[in-house]
Amino acid sequence: MQPASNAVDGNAGTRWESTQGVSPSWLAVDLGSAKSLTQVVIDWEAANAASYQVQGSNDNTNWTTLKSVTGGAFGNRTDTNAVSGTYRYV
């Protein structure tokens, strides 16, 4: 398993992966303070999720669904999800 820090390191040569066969899987990113969000961009590699949710939280306990995605194509892709709200965790 790859460390979660690989998900946000800005290096296209690294990645985070969930434990195979465990569904649902999730990853939370701490933005350090509440930020006004307009989009969440996810760069997927070939083994990716066809369906997923983007959620936001300010306390890392109570989550709000900002976007639900279904039917994503397998293979390398970049998903740009329009969202709105102010959240510390995504």
Jmol script that loads the backbone (N, CA, C; Angstrom):
load data "model"
ATOM      1  N   MET A   1       0.849  -1.180   0.000  1.00  0.00           N
ATOM      2  CA  MET A   1       0.000   0.000   0.000  1.00  0.00           C
ATOM      3  C   MET A   1       0.890   1.237   0.000  1.00  0.00           C
ATOM      4  N   GLN A   2       0.494   2.217  -0.771  1.00  0.00           N
ATOM      5  CA  GLN A   2       1.227   3.475  -0.880  1.00  0.00           C
ATOM      6  C   GLN A   2       0.726   4.453   0.193  1.00  0.00           C
ATOM      7  N   PRO A   3       1.598   5.306   0.729  1.00  0.00           N
ATOM      8  CA  PRO A   3       1.158   6.248   1.772  1.00  0.00           C
ATOM      9  C   PRO A   3       0.193   7.295   1.212  1.00  0.00           C
ATOM     10  N   ALA A   4      -0.733   7.746   2.054  1.00  0.00           N
ATOM     11  CA  ALA A   4      -1.730   8.747   1.643  1.00  0.00           C
ATOM     12  C   ALA A   4      -1.074  10.047   1.204  1.00  0.00           C
ATOM     13  N   SER A   5       0.106  10.362   1.720  1.00  0.00           N
ATOM     14  CA  SER A   5       0.784  11.599   1.317  1.00  0.00           C
ATOM     15  C   SER A   5       1.054  11.627  -0.183  1.00  0.00           C
ATOM     16  N   ASN A   6       1.145  10.462  -0.825  1.00  0.00           N
ATOM     17  CA  ASN A   6       1.355  10.406  -2.271  1.00  0.00           C
ATOM     18  C   ASN A   6       0.175  10.978  -3.053  1.00  0.00           C
ATOM     19  N   ALA A   7      -0.982  11.050  -2.445  1.00  0.00           N
ATOM     20  CA  ALA A   7      -2.170  11.551  -3.142  1.00  0.00           C
ATOM     21  C   ALA A   7      -2.090  13.047  -3.404  1.00  0.00           C
ATOM     22  N   VAL A   8      -1.306  13.758  -2.616  1.00  0.00           N
ATOM     23  CA  VAL A   8      -1.276  15.222  -2.730  1.00  0.00           C
ATOM     24  C   VAL A   8       0.141  15.772  -2.848  1.00  0.00           C
ATOM     25  N   ASP A   9       1.098  14.949  -3.284  1.00  0.00           N
ATOM     26  CA  ASP A   9       2.485  15.400  -3.335  1.00  0.00           C
ATOM     27  C   ASP A   9       2.838  16.156  -4.615  1.00  0.00           C
ATOM     28  N   GLY A  10       1.895  16.243  -5.564  1.00  0.00           N
ATOM     29  CA  GLY A  10       2.145  16.965  -6.805  1.00  0.00           C
ATOM     30  C   GLY A  10       3.023  16.216  -7.786  1.00  0.00           C
ATOM     31  N   ASN A  11       3.345  14.978  -7.500  1.00  0.00           N
ATOM     32  CA  ASN A  11       4.208  14.169  -8.358  1.00  0.00           C
ATOM     33  C   ASN A  11       3.357  13.151  -9.094  1.00  0.00           C
ATOM     34  N   ALA A  12       3.272  13.280 -10.422  1.00  0.00           N
ATOM     35  CA  ALA A  12       2.461  12.359 -11.232  1.00  0.00           C
ATOM     36  C   ALA A  12       3.038  10.945 -11.226  1.00  0.00           C
ATOM     37  N   GLY A  13       4.266  10.771 -10.771  1.00  0.00           N
ATOM     38  CA  GLY A  13       4.881   9.453 -10.730  1.00  0.00           C
ATOM     39  C   GLY A  13       4.585   8.668  -9.467  1.00  0.00           C
ATOM     40  N   THR A  14       3.918   9.299  -8.488  1.00  0.00           N
ATOM     41  CA  THR A  14       3.526   8.590  -7.268  1.00  0.00           C
ATOM     42  C   THR A  14       2.012   8.541  -7.201  1.00  0.00           C
ATOM     43  N   ARG A  15       1.491   7.724  -6.314  1.00  0.00           N
ATOM     44  CA  ARG A  15       0.045   7.610  -6.179  1.00  0.00           C
ATOM     45  C   ARG A  15      -0.311   7.057  -4.816  1.00  0.00           C
ATOM     46  N   TRP A  16      -1.588   7.218  -4.465  1.00  0.00           N
ATOM     47  CA  TRP A  16      -2.164   6.563  -3.303  1.00  0.00           C
ATOM     48  C   TRP A  16      -3.118   5.512  -3.834  1.00  0.00           C
ATOM     49  N   GLU A  17      -3.158   4.367  -3.188  1.00  0.00           N
ATOM     50  CA  GLU A  17      -4.137   3.364  -3.573  1.00  0.00           C
ATOM     51  C   GLU A  17      -4.820   2.826  -2.326  1.00  0.00           C
ATOM     52  N   SER A  18      -6.101   2.531  -2.484  1.00  0.00           N
ATOM     53  CA  SER A  18      -6.848   1.933  -1.387  1.00  0.00           C
ATOM     54  C   SER A  18      -6.490   0.454  -1.295  1.00  0.00           C
ATOM     55  N   THR A  19      -6.906  -0.176  -0.216  1.00  0.00           N
ATOM     56  CA  THR A  19      -6.718  -1.608  -0.081  1.00  0.00           C
ATOM     57  C   THR A  19      -7.647  -2.308  -1.059  1.00  0.00           C
ATOM     58  N   GLN A  20      -7.096  -3.148  -1.897  1.00  0.00           N
ATOM     59  CA  GLN A  20      -7.905  -3.828  -2.904  1.00  0.00           C
ATOM     60  C   GLN A  20      -8.987  -4.676  -2.245  1.00  0.00           C
ATOM     61  N   GLY A  21     -10.184  -4.598  -2.807  1.00  0.00           N
ATOM     62  CA  GLY A  21     -11.311  -5.377  -2.308  1.00  0.00           C
ATOM     63  C   GLY A  21     -12.052  -4.737  -1.153  1.00  0.00           C
ATOM     64  N   VAL A  22     -11.586  -3.599  -0.666  1.00  0.00           N
ATOM     65  CA  VAL A  22     -12.259  -2.900   0.431  1.00  0.00           C
ATOM     66  C   VAL A  22     -13.053  -1.742  -0.158  1.00  0.00           C
ATOM     67  N   SER A  23     -14.362  -1.810   0.019  1.00  0.00           N
ATOM     68  CA  SER A  23     -15.226  -0.774  -0.541  1.00  0.00           C
ATOM     69  C   SER A  23     -16.317  -0.443   0.469  1.00  0.00           C
ATOM     70  N   PRO A  24     -16.589   0.790   0.774  1.00  0.00           N
ATOM     71  CA  PRO A  24     -15.922   1.943   0.173  1.00  0.00           C
ATOM     72  C   PRO A  24     -14.584   2.222   0.835  1.00  0.00           C
ATOM     73  N   SER A  25     -13.732   2.891   0.093  1.00  0.00           N
ATOM     74  CA  SER A  25     -12.458   3.382   0.594  1.00  0.00           C
ATOM     75  C   SER A  25     -12.511   4.898   0.539  1.00  0.00           C
ATOM     76  N   TRP A  26     -11.696   5.560   1.341  1.00  0.00           N
ATOM     77  CA  TRP A  26     -11.733   7.018   1.356  1.00  0.00           C
ATOM     78  C   TRP A  26     -10.372   7.583   1.727  1.00  0.00           C
ATOM     79  N   LEU A  27     -10.216   8.845   1.415  1.00  0.00           N
ATOM     80  CA  LEU A  27      -9.016   9.594   1.727  1.00  0.00           C
ATOM     81  C   LEU A  27      -9.453  11.002   2.081  1.00  0.00           C
ATOM     82  N   ALA A  28      -8.997  11.534   3.207  1.00  0.00           N
ATOM     83  CA  ALA A  28      -9.318  12.900   3.609  1.00  0.00           C
ATOM     84  C   ALA A  28      -8.069  13.761   3.493  1.00  0.00           C
ATOM     85  N   VAL A  29      -8.238  14.971   2.976  1.00  0.00           N
ATOM     86  CA  VAL A  29      -7.141  15.927   2.844  1.00  0.00           C
ATOM     87  C   VAL A  29      -7.427  17.100   3.779  1.00  0.00           C
ATOM     88  N   ASP A  30      -6.479  17.415   4.663  1.00  0.00           N
ATOM     89  CA  ASP A  30      -6.584  18.553   5.572  1.00  0.00           C
ATOM     90  C   ASP A  30      -5.959  19.761   4.894  1.00  0.00           C
ATOM     91  N   LEU A  31      -6.767  20.767   4.588  1.00  0.00           N
ATOM     92  CA  LEU A  31      -6.276  21.973   3.928  1.00  0.00           C
ATOM     93  C   LEU A  31      -5.613  22.946   4.901  1.00  0.00           C
ATOM     94  N   GLY A  32      -5.618  22.616   6.200  1.00  0.00           N
ATOM     95  CA  GLY A  32      -4.955  23.450   7.209  1.00  0.00           C
ATOM     96  C   GLY A  32      -5.852  24.497   7.829  1.00  0.00           C
ATOM     97  N   SER A  33      -6.772  25.027   7.055  1.00  0.00           N
ATOM     98  CA  SER A  33      -7.780  25.974   7.528  1.00  0.00           C
ATOM     99  C   SER A  33      -8.917  25.932   6.524  1.00  0.00           C
ATOM    100  N   ALA A  34     -10.067  26.470   6.897  1.00  0.00           N
ATOM    101  CA  ALA A  34     -11.219  26.463   5.993  1.00  0.00           C
ATOM    102  C   ALA A  34     -10.913  27.303   4.755  1.00  0.00           C
ATOM    103  N   LYS A  35     -11.185  26.737   3.602  1.00  0.00           N
ATOM    104  CA  LYS A  35     -10.954  27.405   2.314  1.00  0.00           C
ATOM    105  C   LYS A  35     -12.254  27.434   1.528  1.00  0.00           C
ATOM    106  N   SER A  36     -12.483  28.502   0.800  1.00  0.00           N
ATOM    107  CA  SER A  36     -13.629  28.593  -0.098  1.00  0.00           C
ATOM    108  C   SER A  36     -13.298  27.787  -1.349  1.00  0.00           C
ATOM    109  N   LEU A  37     -14.065  26.749  -1.614  1.00  0.00           N
ATOM    110  CA  LEU A  37     -13.785  25.831  -2.715  1.00  0.00           C
ATOM    111  C   LEU A  37     -14.666  26.127  -3.920  1.00  0.00           C
ATOM    112  N   THR A  38     -14.079  26.060  -5.096  1.00  0.00           N
ATOM    113  CA  THR A  38     -14.834  26.183  -6.345  1.00  0.00           C
ATOM    114  C   THR A  38     -14.686  24.941  -7.205  1.00  0.00           C
ATOM    115  N   GLN A  39     -13.601  24.191  -7.004  1.00  0.00           N
ATOM    116  CA  GLN A  39     -13.426  22.952  -7.748  1.00  0.00           C
ATOM    117  C   GLN A  39     -12.484  22.015  -7.020  1.00  0.00           C
ATOM    118  N   VAL A  40     -12.656  20.727  -7.291  1.00  0.00           N
ATOM    119  CA  VAL A  40     -11.752  19.691  -6.805  1.00  0.00           C
ATOM    120  C   VAL A  40     -11.303  18.919  -8.034  1.00  0.00           C
ATOM    121  N   VAL A  41      -9.995  18.849  -8.243  1.00  0.00           N
ATOM    122  CA  VAL A  41      -9.435  18.177  -9.409  1.00  0.00           C
ATOM    123  C   VAL A  41      -8.786  16.874  -8.941  1.00  0.00           C
ATOM    124  N   ILE A  42      -9.143  15.782  -9.604  1.00  0.00           N
ATOM    125  CA  ILE A  42      -8.590  14.470  -9.284  1.00  0.00           C
ATOM    126  C   ILE A  42      -7.923  13.921 -10.530  1.00  0.00           C
ATOM    127  N   ASP A  43      -6.627  13.639 -10.424  1.00  0.00           N
ATOM    128  CA  ASP A  43      -5.891  12.977 -11.505  1.00  0.00           C
ATOM    129  C   ASP A  43      -5.879  11.485 -11.207  1.00  0.00           C
ATOM    130  N   TRP A  44      -6.552  10.729 -12.037  1.00  0.00           N
ATOM    131  CA  TRP A  44      -6.669   9.280 -11.858  1.00  0.00           C
ATOM    132  C   TRP A  44      -5.646   8.568 -12.727  1.00  0.00           C
ATOM    133  N   GLU A  45      -5.166   7.437 -12.235  1.00  0.00           N
ATOM    134  CA  GLU A  45      -4.383   6.556 -13.081  1.00  0.00           C
ATOM    135  C   GLU A  45      -5.309   5.434 -13.554  1.00  0.00           C
ATOM    136  N   ALA A  46      -4.785   4.491 -14.296  1.00  0.00           N
ATOM    137  CA  ALA A  46      -5.623   3.507 -14.986  1.00  0.00           C
ATOM    138  C   ALA A  46      -6.583   2.743 -14.057  1.00  0.00           C
ATOM    139  N   ALA A  47      -6.140   2.358 -12.877  1.00  0.00           N
ATOM    140  CA  ALA A  47      -7.004   1.628 -11.944  1.00  0.00           C
ATOM    141  C   ALA A  47      -7.702   2.661 -11.062  1.00  0.00           C
ATOM    142  N   ASN A  48      -8.893   3.085 -11.478  1.00  0.00           N
ATOM    143  CA  ASN A  48      -9.553   4.182 -10.780  1.00  0.00           C
ATOM    144  C   ASN A  48     -10.998   3.846 -10.426  1.00  0.00           C
ATOM    145  N   ALA A  49     -11.646   4.760  -9.769  1.00  0.00           N
ATOM    146  CA  ALA A  49     -13.039   4.580  -9.355  1.00  0.00           C
ATOM    147  C   ALA A  49     -13.983   5.055 -10.450  1.00  0.00           C
ATOM    148  N   ALA A  50     -14.944   4.229 -10.786  1.00  0.00           N
ATOM    149  CA  ALA A  50     -15.973   4.638 -11.746  1.00  0.00           C
ATOM    150  C   ALA A  50     -16.984   5.552 -11.065  1.00  0.00           C
ATOM    151  N   SER A  51     -17.216   5.327  -9.774  1.00  0.00           N
ATOM    152  CA  SER A  51     -18.169   6.132  -9.002  1.00  0.00           C
ATOM    153  C   SER A  51     -17.506   6.561  -7.696  1.00  0.00           C
ATOM    154  N   TYR A  52     -17.732   7.825  -7.321  1.00  0.00           N
ATOM    155  CA  TYR A  52     -17.163   8.332  -6.076  1.00  0.00           C
ATOM    156  C   TYR A  52     -17.902   9.594  -5.652  1.00  0.00           C
ATOM    157  N   GLN A  53     -17.638  10.025  -4.418  1.00  0.00           N
ATOM    158  CA  GLN A  53     -18.183  11.271  -3.897  1.00  0.00           C
ATOM    159  C   GLN A  53     -17.040  12.180  -3.469  1.00  0.00           C
ATOM    160  N   VAL A  54     -17.226  13.474  -3.666  1.00  0.00           N
ATOM    161  CA  VAL A  54     -16.350  14.489  -3.095  1.00  0.00           C
ATOM    162  C   VAL A  54     -17.134  15.079  -1.930  1.00  0.00           C
ATOM    163  N   GLN A  55     -16.533  15.062  -0.741  1.00  0.00           N
ATOM    164  CA  GLN A  55     -17.208  15.559   0.454  1.00  0.00           C
ATOM    165  C   GLN A  55     -16.353  16.616   1.132  1.00  0.00           C
ATOM    166  N   GLY A  56     -16.996  17.487   1.892  1.00  0.00           N
ATOM    167  CA  GLY A  56     -16.309  18.518   2.649  1.00  0.00           C
ATOM    168  C   GLY A  56     -16.726  18.493   4.106  1.00  0.00           C
ATOM    169  N   SER A  57     -15.808  18.905   4.983  1.00  0.00           N
ATOM    170  CA  SER A  57     -16.071  18.940   6.423  1.00  0.00           C
ATOM    171  C   SER A  57     -15.234  20.047   7.050  1.00  0.00           C
ATOM    172  N   ASN A  58     -15.711  20.585   8.155  1.00  0.00           N
ATOM    173  CA  ASN A  58     -14.915  21.543   8.921  1.00  0.00           C
ATOM    174  C   ASN A  58     -14.404  20.960  10.233  1.00  0.00           C
ATOM    175  N   ASP A  59     -14.914  19.773  10.605  1.00  0.00           N
ATOM    176  CA  ASP A  59     -14.483  19.164  11.864  1.00  0.00           C
ATOM    177  C   ASP A  59     -13.929  17.750  11.688  1.00  0.00           C
ATOM    178  N   ASN A  60     -13.840  17.264  10.449  1.00  0.00           N
ATOM    179  CA  ASN A  60     -13.342  15.923  10.131  1.00  0.00           C
ATOM    180  C   ASN A  60     -14.215  14.819  10.727  1.00  0.00           C
ATOM    181  N   THR A  61     -15.460  15.169  11.083  1.00  0.00           N
ATOM    182  CA  THR A  61     -16.413  14.198  11.614  1.00  0.00           C
ATOM    183  C   THR A  61     -17.721  14.235  10.837  1.00  0.00           C
ATOM    184  N   ASN A  62     -18.265  15.427  10.646  1.00  0.00           N
ATOM    185  CA  ASN A  62     -19.524  15.613   9.924  1.00  0.00           C
ATOM    186  C   ASN A  62     -19.207  16.040   8.492  1.00  0.00           C
ATOM    187  N   TRP A  63     -19.687  15.257   7.535  1.00  0.00           N
ATOM    188  CA  TRP A  63     -19.330  15.453   6.126  1.00  0.00           C
ATOM    189  C   TRP A  63     -20.545  15.829   5.305  1.00  0.00           C
ATOM    190  N   THR A  64     -20.339  16.706   4.318  1.00  0.00           N
ATOM    191  CA  THR A  64     -21.362  17.132   3.371  1.00  0.00           C
ATOM    192  C   THR A  64     -20.932  16.684   1.981  1.00  0.00           C
ATOM    193  N   THR A  65     -21.826  16.017   1.258  1.00  0.00           N
ATOM    194  CA  THR A  65     -21.507  15.609  -0.107  1.00  0.00           C
ATOM    195  C   THR A  65     -21.571  16.819  -1.023  1.00  0.00           C
ATOM    196  N   LEU A  66     -20.458  17.120  -1.677  1.00  0.00           N
ATOM    197  CA  LEU A  66     -20.355  18.260  -2.578  1.00  0.00           C
ATOM    198  C   LEU A  66     -20.598  17.843  -4.031  1.00  0.00           C
ATOM    199  N   LYS A  67     -20.262  16.605  -4.350  1.00  0.00           N
ATOM    200  CA  LYS A  67     -20.413  16.114  -5.718  1.00  0.00           C
ATOM    201  C   LYS A  67     -20.446  14.596  -5.698  1.00  0.00           C
ATOM    202  N   SER A  68     -21.380  14.001  -6.446  1.00  0.00           N
ATOM    203  CA  SER A  68     -21.417  12.555  -6.665  1.00  0.00           C
ATOM    204  C   SER A  68     -21.132  12.304  -8.136  1.00  0.00           C
ATOM    205  N   VAL A  69     -20.223  11.398  -8.404  1.00  0.00           N
ATOM    206  CA  VAL A  69     -19.833  11.071  -9.771  1.00  0.00           C
ATOM    207  C   VAL A  69     -20.108   9.598 -10.001  1.00  0.00           C
ATOM    208  N   THR A  70     -20.730   9.277 -11.117  1.00  0.00           N
ATOM    209  CA  THR A  70     -20.965   7.885 -11.500  1.00  0.00           C
ATOM    210  C   THR A  70     -20.574   7.704 -12.958  1.00  0.00           C
ATOM    211  N   GLY A  71     -20.219   6.487 -13.304  1.00  0.00           N
ATOM    212  CA  GLY A  71     -19.943   6.160 -14.697  1.00  0.00           C
ATOM    213  C   GLY A  71     -18.636   6.678 -15.244  1.00  0.00           C
ATOM    214  N   GLY A  72     -17.660   6.928 -14.387  1.00  0.00           N
ATOM    215  CA  GLY A  72     -16.364   7.388 -14.875  1.00  0.00           C
ATOM    216  C   GLY A  72     -15.673   6.308 -15.688  1.00  0.00           C
ATOM    217  N   ALA A  73     -14.976   6.711 -16.732  1.00  0.00           N
ATOM    218  CA  ALA A  73     -14.275   5.772 -17.602  1.00  0.00           C
ATOM    219  C   ALA A  73     -13.002   5.264 -16.931  1.00  0.00           C
ATOM    220  N   PHE A  74     -12.705   3.989 -17.120  1.00  0.00           N
ATOM    221  CA  PHE A  74     -11.443   3.454 -16.616  1.00  0.00           C
ATOM    222  C   PHE A  74     -10.320   3.925 -17.527  1.00  0.00           C
ATOM    223  N   GLY A  75      -9.121   4.003 -16.983  1.00  0.00           N
ATOM    224  CA  GLY A  75      -7.978   4.519 -17.715  1.00  0.00           C
ATOM    225  C   GLY A  75      -7.553   5.851 -17.126  1.00  0.00           C
ATOM    226  N   ASN A  76      -6.409   6.323 -17.538  1.00  0.00           N
ATOM    227  CA  ASN A  76      -5.911   7.609 -17.045  1.00  0.00           C
ATOM    228  C   ASN A  76      -6.886   8.712 -17.416  1.00  0.00           C
ATOM    229  N   ARG A  77      -7.230   9.562 -16.434  1.00  0.00           N
ATOM    230  CA  ARG A  77      -8.132  10.682 -16.697  1.00  0.00           C
ATOM    231  C   ARG A  77      -7.983  11.722 -15.602  1.00  0.00           C
ATOM    232  N   THR A  78      -8.439  12.927 -15.892  1.00  0.00           N
ATOM    233  CA  THR A  78      -8.497  14.003 -14.904  1.00  0.00           C
ATOM    234  C   THR A  78      -9.940  14.441 -14.790  1.00  0.00           C
ATOM    235  N   ASP A  79     -10.473  14.395 -13.576  1.00  0.00           N
ATOM    236  CA  ASP A  79     -11.844  14.850 -13.309  1.00  0.00           C
ATOM    237  C   ASP A  79     -11.772  16.204 -12.610  1.00  0.00           C
ATOM    238  N   THR A  80     -12.419  17.207 -13.192  1.00  0.00           N
ATOM    239  CA  THR A  80     -12.539  18.517 -12.565  1.00  0.00           C
ATOM    240  C   THR A  80     -13.972  18.664 -12.102  1.00  0.00           C
ATOM    241  N   ASN A  81     -14.169  18.693 -10.789  1.00  0.00           N
ATOM    242  CA  ASN A  81     -15.493  18.725 -10.186  1.00  0.00           C
ATOM    243  C   ASN A  81     -15.793  20.116  -9.642  1.00  0.00           C
ATOM    244  N   ALA A  82     -16.826  20.750 -10.184  1.00  0.00           N
ATOM    245  CA  ALA A  82     -17.267  22.044  -9.656  1.00  0.00           C
ATOM    246  C   ALA A  82     -17.951  21.809  -8.320  1.00  0.00           C
ATOM    247  N   VAL A  83     -17.525  22.535  -7.284  1.00  0.00           N
ATOM    248  CA  VAL A  83     -18.102  22.436  -5.942  1.00  0.00           C
ATOM    249  C   VAL A  83     -18.234  23.846  -5.382  1.00  0.00           C
ATOM    250  N   SER A  84     -18.925  23.962  -4.264  1.00  0.00           N
ATOM    251  CA  SER A  84     -18.990  25.261  -3.593  1.00  0.00           C
ATOM    252  C   SER A  84     -19.101  25.029  -2.095  1.00  0.00           C
ATOM    253  N   GLY A  85     -18.613  25.967  -1.343  1.00  0.00           N
ATOM    254  CA  GLY A  85     -18.670  25.899   0.099  1.00  0.00           C
ATOM    255  C   GLY A  85     -17.289  26.169   0.690  1.00  0.00           C
ATOM    256  N   THR A  86     -17.254  26.336   1.991  1.00  0.00           N
ATOM    257  CA  THR A  86     -16.015  26.600   2.712  1.00  0.00           C
ATOM    258  C   THR A  86     -15.767  25.444   3.651  1.00  0.00           C
ATOM    259  N   TYR A  87     -14.642  24.762   3.440  1.00  0.00           N
ATOM    260  CA  TYR A  87     -14.332  23.547   4.188  1.00  0.00           C
ATOM    261  C   TYR A  87     -12.840  23.458   4.473  1.00  0.00           C
ATOM    262  N   ARG A  88     -12.501  22.843   5.603  1.00  0.00           N
ATOM    263  CA  ARG A  88     -11.092  22.567   5.933  1.00  0.00           C
ATOM    264  C   ARG A  88     -10.664  21.217   5.388  1.00  0.00           C
ATOM    265  N   TYR A  89     -11.567  20.242   5.444  1.00  0.00           N
ATOM    266  CA  TYR A  89     -11.239  18.880   5.016  1.00  0.00           C
ATOM    267  C   TYR A  89     -12.025  18.542   3.761  1.00  0.00           C
ATOM    268  N   VAL A  90     -11.373  17.844   2.830  1.00  0.00           N
ATOM    269  CA  VAL A  90     -12.023  17.406   1.589  1.00  0.00           C
ATOM    270  C   VAL A  90     -11.732  15.942   1.400  1.00  0.00           C
TER     271      VAL A  90
END
end "model"
wireframe off; spacefill off
backbone 0.3
color backbone group
